[in-house]
Amino acid sequence: MTNNKYVLDWINEMAELTQPDSIVWIDGSEEQTEALRAEACRKGEMIKLNEELLPGCYLHRTAVNDVARVEGRTFICTRKKEDAGNINNWMDPKECYATLTELFRGSMKGGPMYVIPYSMGVVGSDFAKIGIELTDSLYVVLNMLIMTRAGKTVIDALGDSPDFVKGLHARAELDEKKRYICHFPEDNTIWSVNSGYGGNVLLGKKCFALRIASWLGRLEGWMAEHMLILGVEYPNGEIKYVTAAFPSACGKTNLAMLIPPEIYRKQGYKVWCVGDDIAWLRIGKDGRLWAVNPENGFFGVAPGTNEHSNPNALAATRKDTIFTNVCHNLDNNTVWWEGLDNNPPHNALNWRGEKWDYTKYDKADKVGTSGAHPNSRFTAPAKNCPCVSSEFDSLTGVPVSAIVFGGRRAKTAPLVYQSTSWQNGAFVGSIMASETTAAAAGAVGVVRRDPMAMRPFVGYDMGDYFGHWLEMGKRIPNPPKIFHVNWFRTDADGNFIWPGYGDNMRVLLWILARCEDKVGAEITPIGYVPHAEDINVEGLDGVTVDTVRELLSVDRESWLEDCKNIRDFYAQIGERVPAEMYEELKALEERLQK
């Protein structure tokens, strides 16, 4: 499929190491893809679901010991330890290559090595970056064909260039003690072994699109961020774009596919999804920041996805989707998961493939008693989503009006506030946090810092990453404004005060009005907070202007307490935290104490 010497030499070297029986190039054609699906079913790697109810859909089960990303087995391998930083796990590249070489040796004997040329971003756009993943897994191949633009067009676009990310993956023995997901940013290389689960083995996703891309972005003057991208269309047809970063369990996918409340739908407002997970951001010729979603599909969490929480995501899964570790309804050969509806199947296999009794479900032991694993997934083409943006395949991306950060805080953060500058906004992103809920392991209310929602995904030192944000701010002539939201403030009884879901549109519209200086705000020690009257509560049950006033209040004592926690976290990151961040923290403390 190519004469590219760099590609062929590398493939030959990896084949010599892993010793596959054959090498199969993935060309992206429907004919080859259909043959691979049939082969996966024949080998028992996938189960074809009901063609009438779920056309083109399949079920896959991973090994029971292999159901999630493993942060503890994920490494950044830079020649100098300090370049990987204190937040990441580090391994010396020489040591890592030596260890993994032995695990890869002969790991593909008895089967084929699949060669997947893929592009993160639309082939031919200025944003696009090319990778090649070598794998022994049909599941990986079929997921990568959904999640990326893959096949012959990509290898043609690469031509004779050596500029591609080299990815090697083998399931090997699926031994969790020998499981490694290793990134060599200085070599443009990713090696993953002894896992078959999505986030560890679909190397275009977090591995390339965030960890390697964040390193490349710093070198080349752009940004790779863990952000959704959405467009708000006004009744006059104008569309404004927002990117937003949230830690897990903070409603990121729901916001990306938001359905406006009825009062806005009647006026003609619409929301369009450009991306649900990752944004690559570059400075455009017009001096604004432009964003693309480098992915081609959604790798979403199934449990909790339903007609109420996210009808657009659910609709995206109704055809040509691969479901991983969900419950298999044997009566009609479809799938089910907790939170889909209140009708669990009576004749079903759980995510392990065992006979499942829905009456034994125990919330305290979800993994052991649930039909679907709590981290079960769907891999769906983005084009299936009813609200996918017409700009999804744009070569230039979309111009960003606002960047939104968010967390899950019971008391500290108000419903929404605006930073006072790009530098202050970068500080706001750096102190992002969520509190553990009863559902999470360990104590309730423990604050976990997750800067820009990138804590597990930065491919280098976190302090240097903050520095890159500050540097970008100096280089963007017309930067977007930066905001923070918190949908999760609670009352004295622990109930959420804000309704969330589609009603978050009310906050988005205030944010976009601020971007155009169409609405005022009150300056507080933490930044600009809306006048309560400027958040539209029309049609909201039990939420008044006074409720909004309470949601926008700034509790100085809890913020001062938070500042101590921030100082401790900066110390944990280490000496590369930029002085500007400490200046912002000191100024915040002084304003709160006044």
ABEGO torsion letter per residue (X at the ends): XBABAAAAAAAAAAAAAAGBABBBBBAGBAAAAAAAAAAAAAAGABBBBBAAABBGBBBBBBBAABABBBAAABBBBBABAAAAEAABBBBBAAAAAAAAAAAABGAABGBBBBBBBBBBEBBGBAABBBBBBBBABAAAAAAAAAABBBEAAAAAAAEABABBBBBBBBAEAGBAAABBBBBBAAAGBBBBBGBABAAAABAABAAAAAAAAAAAAAAAGBBBBBBBBBBBBBAAGBBBBBBBBBBBGAGAAAAAABBBBAAAAAAGBBBBBABAABBBBBBBAAGBBBBBBABABBBBBABGBBAAABAAAAAAAABGBBBBGBBBBAAAGBBBBBGABABBBABBBBAAGBBBBAAABBAABAAAABABBAABBBBBBAAABAABBAAAABAAEBBBABBBBBBBBAAABBABBBBABAAAAAAAAAABBBBBBAABBEBBGBBBBBBGGAAAABABBAAAAAAAAAAAAAABABBBBBBBBBAABBBAAGBBABAEEAAAAAAAAAAAAAAAGABBBBBBAAEBBBBAAABBABGBBGBBAAAAAAAABBBAAAAAAAAAAAAAAAAAAEAABBAAAAAAAAAAAAAAAX
